[in-house]
Structures are given as C-alpha cells and as structure tokens.
Amino acid sequence: MPDFDDRLREGLGGPLSADDRAFLDKLDSEKGMFESLGFSFQGKLKVWAMLATALTFVMSGLGLWAVWQMFEADTTRGLILWAAAGWAAWTMQIGLKQWLWDRIRMLNILRELKKIELRLARLEDRG
C-alpha cells in the first residue's frame, strides 16, 4: 500500500494545500485498538454502538449467572433450562461483539477510501 500512496502523491504534481496535508496526515496515523473502538462511538450510529456495548456486558453477566445457576440446579430439567439460557445469552453477546467489530472495520475501510478519494480529486483538479 505505501508504494501506491507514493505513486499517487507523485501524480498530484504540485504540493498539497495545508488543509489537504493536515487531513491526510490525520488519516495516515495508524489507530490502535482502543482508539478505533472509541472512534466507533462517534457519528450517527453512536447511540447504537453504546447500546450494543451495554447489552454486551448485560449478556455476559446473564450468561455467567445462567452457568452458575446451571451448576446449582437440582433437577435435570433445571440444568437443561439454565444451560440453554447461558448458551442463548453468550450467543447474543457474540453477535453484539461481532457487530461492534464489523463497525470498527467498516470505519477503517472508509478512512482508507477517503484518503484515496481526496488524492484522486486532487489529480482531477490538476488534469
């Protein structure tokens, strides 16, 4: 990818404006896991991201509680019901975390596309 970036910058001809350079530098900085996670709590879907995060903790707690109750169950029926409840809670928790990580990946891809879009717009202005 850096080779493509270098070739695209060479094709721009003149130097970038200060605003374009600042924007690209901000996008070029590699984001860590926690910074990417925090970035997912911005924008139009921030309420959904917060709700999904809260529900992930709730489902984790419910799953642990159900597993504990499963070991404390007196009957086979109770054991099966608590095991099913634990399985359902953990499955929901996995789905919620998958949605959160997919959102983080989508935002990273959009950031890369925005860099390319800006560079191509500069090429179009030049030509």
C-alpha positions as CSV (number, residue, x, y, z in Angstrom):
1,M,0.0,0.0,0.0
2,P,2.8,2.5,0.6
3,D,4.0,2.1,-3.0
4,F,0.5,3.0,-4.2
5,D,0.4,6.0,-1.9
6,D,3.8,7.2,-3.1
7,R,2.9,6.9,-6.7
8,L,-0.4,8.7,-6.1
9,R,1.4,11.6,-4.3
10,E,3.9,11.8,-7.2
11,G,1.0,12.0,-9.7
12,L,-0.5,15.0,-7.8
13,G,2.0,17.3,-9.3
14,G,2.1,20.3,-7.1
15,P,2.2,20.3,-3.3
16,L,-0.9,19.7,-1.3
17,S,-2.7,22.5,0.4
18,A,-2.2,22.8,4.1
19,D,-5.7,21.6,4.8
20,D,-5.3,18.6,2.5
21,R,-2.0,17.7,4.0
22,A,-3.4,18.0,7.6
23,F,-6.3,15.8,6.7
24,L,-4.2,13.2,5.1
25,D,-1.7,13.2,8.0
26,K,-4.6,12.7,10.4
27,L,-5.9,9.8,8.3
28,D,-2.4,8.3,7.8
29,S,-1.8,7.9,11.5
30,E,-2.3,4.3,12.5
31,K,-5.1,3.9,15.0
32,G,-4.7,1.5,17.9
33,M,-7.4,-0.9,19.1
34,F,-8.8,1.4,21.8
35,E,-8.7,4.5,19.6
36,S,-10.5,2.6,16.9
37,L,-13.1,1.4,19.5
38,G,-13.5,5.0,20.7
39,F,-13.9,6.2,17.1
40,S,-16.9,3.8,16.7
41,F,-18.8,5.8,19.3
42,Q,-18.9,8.9,17.1
43,G,-21.2,9.7,14.2
44,K,-24.8,8.8,13.5
45,L,-24.6,5.3,15.0
46,K,-23.0,6.3,18.3
47,V,-26.2,5.6,20.3
48,W,-26.5,2.1,18.7
49,A,-22.8,1.5,19.5
50,M,-23.3,2.5,23.1
51,L,-26.4,0.3,23.3
52,A,-24.6,-2.7,21.8
53,T,-21.7,-2.2,24.2
54,A,-24.1,-2.0,27.2
55,L,-26.0,-5.1,26.0
56,T,-22.7,-7.0,25.6
57,F,-21.9,-6.5,29.2
58,V,-25.5,-7.4,30.3
59,M,-25.5,-10.6,28.1
60,S,-22.1,-11.6,29.5
61,G,-23.4,-11.2,33.1
62,L,-26.6,-13.1,32.3
63,G,-24.5,-15.8,30.7
64,L,-22.3,-16.2,33.7
65,W,-25.2,-16.1,36.1
66,A,-27.0,-18.8,34.0
67,V,-24.0,-21.0,34.0
68,W,-23.7,-20.6,37.8
69,Q,-27.4,-21.5,38.2
70,M,-26.8,-24.5,35.9
71,F,-24.3,-25.9,38.4
72,E,-26.7,-25.2,41.2
73,A,-29.7,-26.8,39.6
74,D,-31.4,-29.6,41.5
75,T,-33.2,-31.3,38.5
76,T,-32.2,-32.3,35.1
77,R,-34.9,-30.1,33.6
78,G,-33.5,-27.1,35.5
79,L,-29.9,-28.0,34.4
80,I,-31.0,-28.0,30.7
81,L,-33.0,-24.8,31.0
82,W,-30.2,-22.9,32.7
83,A,-27.7,-24.3,30.1
84,A,-30.0,-23.1,27.3
85,A,-30.3,-19.7,28.9
86,G,-26.5,-19.5,29.2
87,W,-26.0,-20.6,25.6
88,A,-28.6,-18.0,24.4
89,A,-27.0,-15.2,26.4
90,W,-23.5,-16.0,25.2
91,T,-24.7,-16.3,21.6
92,M,-26.3,-12.8,21.8
93,Q,-23.2,-11.4,23.3
94,I,-21.1,-12.9,20.4
95,G,-23.5,-11.3,17.9
96,L,-23.3,-7.9,19.5
97,K,-19.5,-8.0,19.6
98,Q,-19.4,-9.1,16.0
99,W,-21.5,-6.0,15.1
100,L,-19.2,-3.7,17.0
101,W,-16.0,-5.1,15.4
102,D,-17.6,-5.0,12.0
103,R,-18.4,-1.3,12.6
104,I,-14.7,-0.7,13.5
105,R,-13.5,-2.5,10.4
106,M,-16.0,-0.5,8.2
107,L,-14.8,2.8,9.7
108,N,-11.2,1.8,9.0
109,I,-12.1,1.0,5.4
110,L,-14.0,4.2,5.0
111,R,-10.9,6.1,6.3
112,E,-8.7,4.5,3.6
113,L,-11.3,5.2,0.9
114,K,-11.5,8.8,2.0
115,K,-7.7,9.1,1.6
116,I,-7.9,7.7,-2.0
117,E,-10.9,9.9,-2.8
118,L,-9.1,13.0,-1.7
119,R,-6.0,12.1,-3.7
120,L,-8.0,11.3,-6.8
121,A,-9.9,14.6,-6.5
122,R,-6.6,16.4,-6.4
123,L,-5.5,14.6,-9.6
124,E,-8.7,15.5,-11.3
125,D,-8.3,19.2,-10.4
126,R,-4.8,19.1,-11.8
127,G,-5.9,17.5,-15.1
